[in-house]
Amino acid sequence: MGKIKKQFKYWFLGAMLLLTVFVWYAVYAETRDGLLVAFLDVGQGDAIFIEAPNGNQLLLDAGPNNAVLRELSKLMPFYDRSVDMIIESHPDKDHIAGFIEVARRYDIGLAMEPGVKSHSAVYGELNKVVAENSPRRIPKVLARRGMRINMGDGARVDILLPDRDVSDLETNTASIVAKLVYGNTSFMLTGDSPRAMEKYLVSLSGPAADGLKSDVLKVGHHGSRTSTSEIFLGAVSPEYAIISAGAGNRYGHPHKETVDLLNRFEIPVLNTINLGTIKIKSDGEKLTVETEK
Ligand SMILES: [Zn+2]
């Protein structure tokens, strides 16, 4: 065997070994022991990254700017350039502006939104990116009550609101409200849905409103007093309340009334202002909370 041939053989074996290591790293990195739900530290806004046990990924809102890219890169391996689905809870900037760069940089399988009219520049730009994102345009569906997103391995997202055409509603009122379920654990994800819609949801769910009970509540509208009615909080009756807001925000979120109510219900409050990104893992039975700070 000539020298060149021999060298090639070692080079080839080395490359194969590297490839094997890489493949196993990829398998390891993309195999989770359960569900991951991360409330990303994006300042004043919402961005929630959900990864099913089988690796399927969903991004519900993307915050007010590109901070979401930094947070995603901490949670996703560098070679993972796709997100299976995005959901725009409603078209306000603090929920969707981050999607513009996400849609440019990641291959997105499907987008969902409530279908409320918005004339904001950021919504227009996002729609343009979604429509033109290469190599293919991202299909868009309207969220309606009764829809179920099956993420695989028993993880699912049930759409609770809107239950009708919301094109002419105020944007917060049109917010998608969804419940994420994995095994015996669940998360109530509320966008900026106001009190009136919370009460409507309780009435839709029947007298006991058992279907609303969730282990984790993403507190509506960054802890604004315009959300988190007592009747809704009672129906959801969470073990943890998550507030996604930015330090020193001009709205004064979270409002004292909301925090007082959560305290009165003795619900531990986790706030991205103090804790940074909040990761909650579920094995289907119990939750584990990890924070950055
Ligand atoms: Zn908001």
Residues whose N, C-alpha, C, O or C-beta is under 5 A from the ligand:
A	BS01	ZN	D94 D192
